[in-house]
Amino acid sequence: MSTHACLRRWPTAPIRTELIHGVLLFAGDFDERDAATTQHTYPGRRVLMSTDGHLEVQPASTGPPRSLLDR
């Protein structure tokens, strides 16, 4: 793993992680591979990827997923 990957990519960049209203928010430029890895890391949670590349790990729910940006 390169230094760039360690400092810039999830999950090794804790300075880019926030907990907002019980939702983990990983700020960055992520893609579908990262979303799949996140889903495997947090089973039973819902993972959303925003249009700007951020990842949200939301608690399990029966309703439709709703981004933090929509609140």
N, CA, C and O atoms as a GROMACS GRO file, in nm:
protein
  284
    1MET      N    1   0.085  -0.118   0.000
    1MET     CA    2   0.000   0.000   0.000
    1MET      C    3   0.090   0.124   0.000
    1MET      O    4   0.186   0.133   0.076
    2SER      N    5   0.056   0.216  -0.084
    2SER     CA    6   0.137   0.338  -0.096
    2SER      C    7   0.102   0.438   0.015
    2SER      O    8  -0.001   0.427   0.081
    3THR      N    9   0.191   0.535   0.033
    3THR     CA   10   0.166   0.641   0.131
    3THR      C   11   0.040   0.718   0.094
    3THR      O   12  -0.039   0.756   0.180
    4HIS      N   13   0.022   0.742  -0.035
    4HIS     CA   14  -0.097   0.813  -0.081
    4HIS      C   15  -0.224   0.738  -0.041
    4HIS      O   16  -0.319   0.798   0.008
    5ALA      N   17  -0.224   0.607  -0.061
    5ALA     CA   18  -0.342   0.527  -0.025
    5ALA      C   19  -0.365   0.530   0.125
    5ALA      O   20  -0.480   0.538   0.169
    6CYS      N   21  -0.259   0.524   0.204
    6CYS     CA   22  -0.274   0.526   0.351
    6CYS      C   23  -0.331   0.658   0.401
    6CYS      O   24  -0.408   0.660   0.497
    7LEU      N   25  -0.294   0.767   0.338
    7LEU     CA   26  -0.337   0.898   0.386
    7LEU      C   27  -0.466   0.948   0.322
    7LEU      O   28  -0.531   1.035   0.378
    8ARG      N   29  -0.504   0.896   0.208
    8ARG     CA   30  -0.617   0.952   0.134
    8ARG      C   31  -0.739   0.862   0.124
    8ARG      O   32  -0.850   0.913   0.106
    9ARG      N   33  -0.723   0.732   0.135
    9ARG     CA   34  -0.833   0.641   0.110
    9ARG      C   35  -0.892   0.588   0.239
    9ARG      O   36  -0.822   0.576   0.340
   10TRP      N   37  -1.021   0.556   0.235
   10TRP     CA   38  -1.088   0.493   0.347
   10TRP      C   39  -1.037   0.351   0.357
   10TRP      O   40  -1.009   0.293   0.252
   11PRO      N   41  -1.022   0.290   0.472
   11PRO     CA   42  -1.055   0.340   0.606
   11PRO      C   43  -0.935   0.392   0.682
   11PRO      O   44  -0.941   0.410   0.804
   12THR      N   45  -0.826   0.417   0.612
   12THR     CA   46  -0.703   0.456   0.681
   12THR      C   47  -0.687   0.606   0.697
   12THR      O   48  -0.578   0.653   0.732
   13ALA      N   49  -0.791   0.683   0.674
   13ALA     CA   50  -0.784   0.828   0.687
   13ALA      C   51  -0.884   0.876   0.792
   13ALA      O   52  -0.985   0.936   0.756
   14PRO      N   53  -0.858   0.850   0.921
   14PRO     CA   54  -0.956   0.887   1.024
   14PRO      C   55  -0.980   1.036   1.035
   14PRO      O   56  -1.082   1.077   1.090
   15ILE      N   57  -0.890   1.118   0.985
   15ILE     CA   58  -0.912   1.262   0.992
   15ILE      C   59  -1.024   1.306   0.898
   15ILE      O   60  -1.072   1.419   0.906
   16ARG      N   61  -1.066   1.216   0.810
   16ARG     CA   62  -1.172   1.249   0.714
   16ARG      C   63  -1.302   1.179   0.749
   16ARG      O   64  -1.390   1.165   0.663
   17THR      N   65  -1.317   1.136   0.873
   17THR     CA   66  -1.435   1.062   0.915
   17THR      C   67  -1.510   1.142   1.022
   17THR      O   68  -1.448   1.195   1.114
   18GLU      N   69  -1.641   1.149   1.009
   18GLU     CA   70  -1.724   1.218   1.108
   18GLU      C   71  -1.843   1.132   1.144
   18GLU      O   72  -1.887   1.049   1.065
   19LEU      N   73  -1.895   1.152   1.264
   19LEU     CA   74  -2.018   1.088   1.309
   19LEU      C   75  -2.121   1.197   1.326
   19LEU      O   76  -2.107   1.283   1.413
   20ILE      N   77  -2.225   1.195   1.243
   20ILE     CA   78  -2.328   1.298   1.243
   20ILE      C   79  -2.464   1.232   1.258
   20ILE      O   80  -2.505   1.155   1.171
   21HIS      N   81  -2.533   1.259   1.366
   21HIS     CA   82  -2.666   1.202   1.392
   21HIS      C   83  -2.667   1.050   1.378
   21HIS      O   84  -2.762   0.994   1.323
   22GLY      N   85  -2.563   0.984   1.426
   22GLY     CA   86  -2.555   0.838   1.421
   22GLY      C   87  -2.514   0.782   1.286
   22GLY      O   88  -2.518   0.661   1.266
   23VAL      N   89  -2.475   0.868   1.193
   23VAL     CA   90  -2.433   0.826   1.060
   23VAL      C   91  -2.284   0.853   1.044
   23VAL      O   92  -2.238   0.965   1.065
   24LEU      N   93  -2.208   0.749   1.007
   24LEU     CA   94  -2.066   0.768   0.977
   24LEU      C   95  -2.054   0.832   0.840
   24LEU      O   96  -2.114   0.784   0.744
   25LEU      N   97  -1.977   0.938   0.830
   25LEU     CA   98  -1.956   1.006   0.703
   25LEU      C   99  -1.807   1.002   0.672
   25LEU      O  100  -1.725   1.054   0.748
   26PHE      N  101  -1.773   0.940   0.559
   26PHE     CA  102  -1.635   0.935   0.512
   26PHE      C  103  -1.624   1.033   0.398
   26PHE      O  104  -1.678   1.009   0.290
   27ALA      N  105  -1.553   1.145   0.420
   27ALA     CA  106  -1.537   1.247   0.317
   27ALA      C  107  -1.424   1.206   0.225
   27ALA      O  108  -1.317   1.165   0.270
   28GLY      N  109  -1.446   1.218   0.097
   28GLY     CA  110  -1.343   1.184   0.001
   28GLY      C  111  -1.399   1.163  -0.137
   28GLY      O  112  -1.515   1.192  -0.164
   29ASP      N  113  -1.315   1.112  -0.223
   29ASP     CA  114  -1.353   1.083  -0.361
   29ASP      C  115  -1.356   0.932  -0.377
   29ASP      O  116  -1.259   0.873  -0.425
   30PHE      N  117  -1.467   0.869  -0.338
   30PHE     CA  118  -1.479   0.724  -0.338
   30PHE      C  119  -1.556   0.678  -0.460
   30PHE      O  120  -1.622   0.757  -0.528
   31ASP      N  121  -1.547   0.548  -0.488
   31ASP     CA  122  -1.620   0.490  -0.600
   31ASP      C  123  -1.696   0.367  -0.554
   31ASP      O  124  -1.704   0.338  -0.434
   32GLU      N  125  -1.753   0.294  -0.649
   32GLU     CA  126  -1.835   0.178  -0.617
   32GLU      C  127  -1.758   0.069  -0.544
   32GLU      O  128  -1.815  -0.002  -0.461
   33ARG      N  129  -1.627   0.055  -0.573
   33ARG     CA  130  -1.545  -0.045  -0.504
   33ARG      C  131  -1.538  -0.013  -0.355
   33ARG      O  132  -1.544  -0.103  -0.271
   34ASP      N  133  -1.523   0.115  -0.322
   34ASP     CA  134  -1.518   0.156  -0.182
   34ASP      C  135  -1.652   0.133  -0.114
   34ASP      O  136  -1.657   0.092   0.002
   35ALA      N  137  -1.761   0.160  -0.186
   35ALA     CA  138  -1.894   0.137  -0.129
   35ALA      C  139  -1.915  -0.012  -0.100
   35ALA      O  140  -1.974  -0.047   0.002
   36ALA      N  141  -1.868  -0.099  -0.190
   36ALA     CA  142  -1.881  -0.243  -0.168
   36ALA      C  143  -1.797  -0.287  -0.047
   36ALA      O  144  -1.843  -0.368   0.033
   37THR      N  145  -1.677  -0.234  -0.034
   37THR     CA  146  -1.593  -0.266   0.081
   37THR      C  147  -1.657  -0.218   0.210
   37THR      O  148  -1.652  -0.287   0.312
   38THR      N  149  -1.716  -0.101   0.206
   38THR     CA  150  -1.783  -0.046   0.322
   38THR      C  151  -1.901  -0.132   0.363
   38THR      O  152  -1.924  -0.156   0.482
   39GLN      N  153  -1.977  -0.180   0.265
   39GLN     CA  154  -2.092  -0.266   0.294
   39GLN      C  155  -2.048  -0.396   0.361
   39GLN      O  156  -2.117  -0.446   0.450
   40HIS      N  157  -1.935  -0.451   0.319
   40HIS     CA  158  -1.883  -0.573   0.381
   40HIS      C  159  -1.829  -0.546   0.521
   40HIS      O  160  -1.835  -0.632   0.608
   41THR      N  161  -1.777  -0.426   0.542
   41THR     CA  162  -1.720  -0.389   0.672
   41THR      C  163  -1.829  -0.362   0.775
   41THR      O  164  -1.810  -0.390   0.894
   42TYR      N  165  -1.942  -0.309   0.732
   42TYR     CA  166  -2.053  -0.276   0.822
   42TYR      C  167  -2.178  -0.355   0.782
   42TYR      O  168  -2.274  -0.296   0.731
   43PRO      N  169  -2.179  -0.487   0.804
   43PRO     CA  170  -2.297  -0.566   0.765
   43PRO      C  171  -2.420  -0.524   0.844
   43PRO      O  172  -2.411  -0.492   0.963
   44GLY      N  173  -2.534  -0.523   0.778
   44GLY     CA  174  -2.658  -0.483   0.842
   44GLY      C  175  -2.682  -0.332   0.838
   44GLY      O  176  -2.789  -0.285   0.878
   45ARG      N  177  -2.585  -0.258   0.790
   45ARG     CA  178  -2.600  -0.112   0.774
   45ARG      C  179  -2.625  -0.080   0.628
   45ARG      O  180  -2.603  -0.163   0.540
   46ARG      N  181  -2.673   0.040   0.604
   46ARG     CA  182  -2.695   0.084   0.466
   46ARG      C  183  -2.586   0.182   0.429
   46ARG      O  184  -2.556   0.275   0.504
   47VAL      N  185  -2.527   0.161   0.314
   47VAL     CA  186  -2.419   0.247   0.265
   47VAL      C  187  -2.471   0.328   0.148
   47VAL      O  188  -2.525   0.273   0.051
   48LEU      N  189  -2.455   0.458   0.156
   48LEU     CA  190  -2.492   0.549   0.048
   48LEU      C  191  -2.367   0.621  -0.001
   48LEU      O  192  -2.280   0.657   0.079
   49MET      N  193  -2.358   0.641  -0.130
   49MET     CA  194  -2.248   0.719  -0.185
   49MET      C  195  -2.310   0.844  -0.248
   49MET      O  196  -2.396   0.833  -0.335
   50SER      N  197  -2.265   0.960  -0.206
   50SER     CA  198  -2.320   1.085  -0.257
   50SER      C  199  -2.263   1.115  -0.395
   50SER      O  200  -2.166   1.052  -0.438
   51THR      N  201  -2.322   1.210  -0.463
   51THR     CA  202  -2.277   1.247  -0.597
   51THR      C  203  -2.137   1.307  -0.596
   51THR      O  204  -2.067   1.304  -0.697
   52ASP      N  205  -2.096   1.363  -0.481
   52ASP     CA  206  -1.960   1.419  -0.473
   52ASP      C  207  -1.859   1.318  -0.419
   52ASP      O  208  -1.745   1.356  -0.390
   53GLY      N  209  -1.898   1.192  -0.405
   53GLY     CA  210  -1.803   1.086  -0.370
   53GLY      C  211  -1.788   1.055  -0.224
   53GLY      O  212  -1.701   0.976  -0.187
   54HIS      N  213  -1.870   1.115  -0.137
   54HIS     CA  214  -1.864   1.083   0.006
   54HIS      C  215  -1.942   0.955   0.033
   54HIS      O  216  -2.038   0.923  -0.037
   55LEU      N  217  -1.900   0.882   0.137
   55LEU     CA  218  -1.971   0.761   0.178
   55LEU      C  219  -2.042   0.785   0.310
   55LEU      O  220  -1.986   0.846   0.401
   56GLU      N  221  -2.166   0.738   0.319
   56GLU     CA  222  -2.242   0.743   0.443
   56GLU      C  223  -2.276   0.602   0.486
   56GLU      O  224  -2.325   0.522   0.405
   57VAL      N  225  -2.250   0.570   0.613
   57VAL     CA  226  -2.288   0.441   0.669
   57VAL      C  227  -2.401   0.468   0.766
   57VAL      O  228  -2.380   0.521   0.875
   58GLN      N  229  -2.523   0.430   0.726
   58GLN     CA  230  -2.642   0.461   0.804
   58GLN      C  231  -2.691   0.338   0.879
   58GLN      O  232  -2.667   0.225   0.837
   59PRO      N  233  -2.758   0.361   0.992
   59PRO     CA  234  -2.818   0.247   1.064
   59PRO      C  235  -2.920   0.176   0.977
   59PRO      O  236  -2.977   0.234   0.885
   60ALA      N  237  -2.943   0.048   1.007
   60ALA     CA  238  -3.043  -0.028   0.933
   60ALA      C  239  -3.180   0.033   0.955
   60ALA      O  240  -3.211   0.082   1.064
   61SER      N  241  -3.263   0.031   0.850
   61SER     CA  242  -3.396   0.089   0.857
   61SER      C  243  -3.483   0.024   0.751
   61SER      O  244  -3.432  -0.031   0.653
   62THR      N  245  -3.613   0.031   0.770
   62THR     CA  246  -3.704  -0.026   0.672
   62THR      C  247  -3.747   0.077   0.567
   62THR      O  248  -3.796   0.040   0.460
   63GLY      N  249  -3.729   0.204   0.597
   63GLY     CA  250  -3.768   0.308   0.503
   63GLY      C  251  -3.662   0.329   0.395
   63GLY      O  252  -3.556   0.268   0.400
   64PRO      N  253  -3.692   0.415   0.300
   64PRO     CA  254  -3.596   0.442   0.193
   64PRO      C  255  -3.473   0.516   0.249
   64PRO      O  256  -3.486   0.596   0.341
   65PRO      N  257  -3.355   0.490   0.195
   65PRO     CA  258  -3.236   0.560   0.244
   65PRO      C  259  -3.246   0.709   0.218
   65PRO      O  260  -3.297   0.752   0.115
   66ARG      N  261  -3.198   0.786   0.312
   66ARG     CA  262  -3.203   0.932   0.302
   66ARG      C  263  -3.068   0.989   0.341
   66ARG      O  264  -3.022   0.967   0.453
   67SER      N  265  -3.004   1.059   0.254
   67SER     CA  266  -2.872   1.114   0.276
   67SER      C  267  -2.874   1.223   0.383
   67SER      O  268  -2.976   1.288   0.404
   68LEU      N  269  -2.761   1.241   0.450
   68LEU     CA  270  -2.749   1.350   0.547
   68LEU      C  271  -2.770   1.485   0.479
   68LEU      O  272  -2.818   1.580   0.541
   69LEU      N  273  -2.733   1.493   0.354
   69LEU     CA  274  -2.747   1.619   0.280
   69LEU      C  275  -2.892   1.655   0.254
   69LEU      O  276  -2.922   1.770   0.224
   70ASP      N  277  -2.983   1.557   0.265
   70ASP     CA  278  -3.125   1.582   0.243
   70ASP      C  279  -3.198   1.626   0.368
   70ASP      O  280  -3.316   1.662   0.361
   71ARG      N  281  -3.133   1.623   0.482
   71ARG     CA  282  -3.199   1.655   0.609
   71ARG      C  283  -3.210   1.803   0.631
   71ARG      O  284  -3.263   1.846   0.733
   0.00000   0.00000   0.00000
